[in-house]
Amino acid sequence: MGNAILYRMDSGIPGDISRKSQATVEPVTLDSGNKFTAYGLFGKISSGKLVPIGTGDAATAVYGLLVRPYPTQGANASDPLGTAVPLGTGIGDCMRRGYMTVKLNAGTAAQAGQVYVRVANAAAGKPIGGIEAAADSTNTIAVTGATFMSAADASGNVEIAYNI
């Protein structure tokens, strides 16, 4: 048999809902003055608009995850999968409950492990609002109801469950 699979399949594309039948998604207005840097990041509601979780935010501020649109990828339809920058204005989708592929910036994800978001002291590869698998003092917040479903793939993508 020469048909062995030697590598693990990719986990998915950051911001993509991985189990669509289990997701609750709602439309939200995006804020052009406070744009998301990527899909699959946690956001909060501020002045009636979804904005990224940022410096100094508490875990209670988390509202949901920014969903990657389909079939487009963002402002430029020719962007490769997983690299598009979200549109800064108009209507977007926010996953309030379900399973999503996200980009893991730090730590080692494990099944049922706690999901953290960086809210202070950005560093190389650890942006404010980025998802991490390990607490970093007061620099990260634990997202209530969010857990990892497995280890990350070779690209750092991993599936999380949120409010399940």
C-alpha positions as CSV (number, residue, x, y, z in Angstrom):
1,M,0.0,0.0,0.0
2,G,1.6,3.2,-1.1
3,N,-1.4,5.4,-0.2
4,A,-0.5,6.2,3.5
5,I,-1.4,9.6,4.8
6,L,1.8,10.9,6.4
7,Y,0.7,14.3,7.5
8,R,-2.2,15.7,9.5
9,M,-4.9,17.5,7.5
10,D,-5.1,21.3,8.1
11,S,-7.5,22.4,10.8
12,G,-9.2,25.0,8.5
13,I,-9.1,28.7,7.7
14,P,-9.1,31.2,10.6
15,G,-12.6,32.7,11.0
16,D,-14.3,29.8,9.2
17,I,-17.2,28.1,11.1
18,S,-16.1,24.5,11.2
19,R,-19.5,22.9,12.2
20,K,-22.1,25.1,10.6
21,S,-25.1,23.2,11.9
22,Q,-24.0,23.9,15.5
23,A,-23.5,27.7,15.0
24,T,-25.5,30.7,16.0
25,V,-24.5,33.7,13.9
26,E,-25.9,37.2,13.8
27,P,-25.2,40.2,11.7
28,V,-23.3,43.1,13.3
29,T,-22.2,46.6,12.3
30,L,-18.5,47.0,12.1
31,D,-16.7,50.1,13.2
32,S,-14.4,51.8,10.6
33,G,-12.5,53.5,13.4
34,N,-11.6,50.3,15.2
35,K,-11.0,47.5,12.6
36,F,-10.3,43.8,13.1
37,T,-6.8,42.7,11.8
38,A,-8.0,39.2,11.0
39,Y,-11.0,36.9,11.0
40,G,-11.6,34.5,13.9
41,L,-10.9,37.1,16.6
42,F,-13.0,37.8,19.6
43,G,-14.9,41.1,19.6
44,K,-17.0,43.2,22.0
45,I,-19.9,45.6,21.4
46,S,-19.0,49.3,21.7
47,S,-21.4,52.0,20.8
48,G,-23.6,49.4,19.0
49,K,-20.8,48.1,16.8
50,L,-18.6,45.0,17.0
51,V,-14.9,46.0,17.6
52,P,-11.9,43.8,18.5
53,I,-11.1,42.9,22.1
54,G,-8.3,45.2,23.0
55,T,-6.0,46.6,25.7
56,G,-7.4,46.4,29.2
57,D,-10.7,44.6,28.3
58,A,-12.2,42.2,30.8
59,A,-13.4,38.7,30.0
60,T,-17.0,39.9,30.5
61,A,-16.6,42.2,27.4
62,V,-16.4,39.3,25.0
63,Y,-19.4,39.1,22.7
64,G,-18.5,36.7,19.9
65,L,-16.1,35.9,17.1
66,L,-15.8,37.6,13.7
67,V,-16.7,35.2,11.0
68,R,-14.9,35.0,7.6
69,P,-17.4,35.7,4.8
70,Y,-18.0,33.2,2.1
71,P,-17.4,33.0,-0.9
72,T,-15.4,36.3,-0.7
73,Q,-12.4,36.6,1.6
74,G,-12.5,40.3,2.4
75,A,-11.7,43.5,0.5
76,N,-9.7,41.7,-2.2
77,A,-11.3,38.5,-3.6
78,S,-8.0,37.3,-4.9
79,D,-6.3,37.1,-1.5
80,P,-5.2,33.6,-0.6
81,L,-7.3,31.7,2.0
82,G,-6.6,32.7,5.5
83,T,-4.7,35.9,4.6
84,A,-7.5,38.4,3.9
85,V,-8.0,41.5,6.1
86,P,-11.6,42.1,7.2
87,L,-13.6,44.9,5.8
88,G,-13.7,47.8,8.2
89,T,-17.2,49.1,7.5
90,G,-20.6,47.8,6.9
91,I,-22.2,44.6,8.1
92,G,-20.2,41.5,9.3
93,D,-21.1,38.2,10.9
94,C,-20.5,37.4,14.5
95,M,-20.6,33.8,15.9
96,R,-22.2,33.9,19.3
97,R,-22.1,30.1,19.7
98,G,-20.5,27.2,17.8
99,Y,-17.2,25.9,16.5
100,M,-14.6,27.9,14.6
101,T,-11.1,27.6,13.3
102,V,-8.8,30.3,14.8
103,K,-5.1,31.2,14.6
104,L,-3.2,30.2,17.8
105,N,-0.5,32.8,18.6
106,A,1.1,31.2,21.6
107,G,1.1,28.2,23.9
108,T,0.2,24.6,23.1
109,A,-3.5,23.9,22.6
110,A,-4.9,20.7,24.1
111,Q,-8.4,19.2,23.9
112,A,-10.7,21.0,26.4
113,G,-7.9,23.5,27.2
114,Q,-8.8,27.1,28.2
115,V,-8.8,29.8,25.5
116,Y,-7.1,33.1,26.3
117,V,-7.0,36.5,24.5
118,R,-4.1,38.9,24.8
119,V,-5.1,42.3,26.2
120,A,-1.7,43.8,27.2
121,N,2.0,43.8,26.3
122,A,1.9,42.8,22.6
123,A,5.1,41.0,21.6
124,A,6.4,39.4,18.4
125,G,3.8,36.9,17.3
126,K,1.5,37.8,20.2
127,P,-0.8,40.7,19.1
128,I,-3.4,42.4,21.2
129,G,-6.6,40.5,20.6
130,G,-4.7,37.3,19.6
131,I,-5.7,33.9,20.8
132,E,-3.4,32.0,23.1
133,A,-3.4,28.6,24.9
134,A,-1.6,29.7,28.1
135,A,-2.3,32.4,30.7
136,D,0.3,35.2,30.7
137,S,-0.2,37.0,34.0
138,T,-2.5,40.0,33.5
139,N,-1.6,40.2,29.8
140,T,-4.3,37.7,28.9
141,I,-8.0,37.1,29.8
142,A,-9.6,33.7,29.9
143,V,-12.7,33.6,27.6
144,T,-15.6,32.1,29.5
145,G,-17.1,29.2,27.6
146,A,-14.2,28.8,25.0
147,T,-12.1,25.6,24.8
148,F,-9.8,24.1,22.3
149,M,-11.0,21.0,20.5
150,S,-7.5,19.6,19.6
151,A,-3.9,20.6,19.1
152,A,-3.1,23.2,16.5
153,D,-2.0,22.1,13.0
154,A,1.4,23.0,11.4
155,S,0.2,26.5,10.5
156,G,-1.0,27.2,14.0
157,N,-4.7,26.9,13.2
158,V,-7.0,25.2,15.7
159,E,-10.7,24.6,16.3
160,I,-12.3,26.0,19.3
161,A,-15.8,25.6,20.8
162,Y,-17.5,28.7,22.1
163,N,-20.6,28.8,24.3
164,I,-21.4,25.1,23.5
